[in-house]
Amino acid sequence: MNISEWLLQAARVSPDAPAIRCGLDLHATYGQFAARSAGMATYLSDTLGIRKGDRVALFMQNCPEYLEILHAVLWMGAIVVPINYKLHPREAAWIIDDAKACVVVTQTGTVFASGIELSDNCNELGTHNPALTAAVQSSAEIMPP
């Protein structure tokens, strides 16, 4: 069973129910949460070539986007490699390399641009990347995980 199936089921049963809050503000309903995660999964698969069984590292602070990308990775059957954000980027780079992650997702997309090298087959993706944002917003039908 894929955990993201629970998200899809919640979105079908209660699409307008609150799912993610950031402080007192509503970030997403279950319908929006599922649509965003499915859109991110499509982007990761179609644009970055991530496939079932590939590893995707998450090096992010606690934020609503973390939940969305977490479910996106699970949605497509890839493996999540969560990394404590309090680690130094050099330590995170070692974990990413050791896990053989294809992609590391950060909030800015520039954590590893400052001379800290990732392996050649690993790219950094920021959650506010315009192409990712466009894919999430243009997501049409939600395909099951």
N, C-alpha and C positions, 0 to 999 in steps of 0.2 A: 504494500500500500504506500502510495506517495502522500506525504503530509499535505501537499498542495491540493489534493482532492478534497480535503476538509474545507479549505478556503473556497474552492469552487462550489461546494455544496452550500456553504453559508451564503455565498453570493446569490445562488439560485433561490434559496429559501427566504432570505432577508436582505435583498440588495440595497435597501435604503437604511439599514441599521448601522449605527456608528461602529467602525472597526478600529481605526487608529486615531488617537488624539495626541496632540503635541501641546502639553499644558492644558489649557482650557479650550483650545481651538481644535475643531474637527479637521483632521487631515484627509481622511477618506472613509467612505462607507464601505461595506463589504463588496458591493458591486464595483466601486471604483478601485478598491484594493486588488480585487481579482483581475480587473481589466488592465491595470498598470503592470501587475506581475506578469500576466500573459503577454503583454506588449514587450516588456523587457526580455522575456524568454525568447520571443520571436527575433528580437534584435540580436541577442547573444548568439542564437543559432544561425540566422540568415546572414548577418553582417560579419560576425567574428568567427563563425565556423565552429562554435562550441557544440559538442555532441554529448549524448548520453555517456556517462562514465568519466568525462573530462573533469578536471578539478578547477574550481573558480575560488580564488582567495578573496576574502572580505576584510579589508583593513580600514575600518570606518568607526567613527564615533557613534554613540547611540542616537539614532534619529529615525524618523518614519521611513526614509528611503532604504535604510538597512533592512527593514522587514520586507519591503517590496522586492529588493534585489535578492534577498534570501529565498523568498518564495519563487522568484523567477528562475533561479538556479535549480531549485528542487523541481519546479514545474517541468523543466526539460530533461530531468533525470541526471543532471550533472551532480558533482560532489562539491559540497561547500567546505571550504577551508577557512574557518573563522580565526582571525588573528587579533589578539588584544591590542587595541589602539594605543595603549600606553607604552608599548615597546618602541624602541628606536627604529626608524625605517631600515637601518642596516640589519637589525635582528629580524624584522619582518621579511626582508629580502631573502635572508637565509631560509626561513620557514617556507616561503613561496617556492624557492628553488628546490628545497628538499621534498616538498609535496608535489613537485612537477606541475604546478598550476599553469594553465594556459593564459589566464587573465587574472589580474588583481583589480578589484573594484575599490576605489577611494572616493571621497566626497569631491575633491577638487580635480583629480586626474593629473596632479603635478607633484605628488609626494616623492616619486622616484625620478623626477627630472633633474634633481640637484646633485648629480654625480653618483648617486647610488644606483648601481646597475642591477637590472633583472636579467635573467637568462634570455638568450636570443629569441626563444619561442614563447615568451610571456609579455603581454601588453598590459598597460595600465589604462583603466577606463574610469572616468569620473561620472558620478551620478547626475551631474548637471551638464553632461555632454549634449550639445544641441541635437545630434543625430539620435541619441538615445531618447531624449525628451520628445522629439518629433515622432519616434516610433511608438512611444507610450501613448501619446495623444491621438495618433491616427489608428490605434488598434481597433479593428473592426470586430469580428465575431471572436468570442473567447473559445479557443480550442481546449479540450480537456488535457490535463497533464499526461 
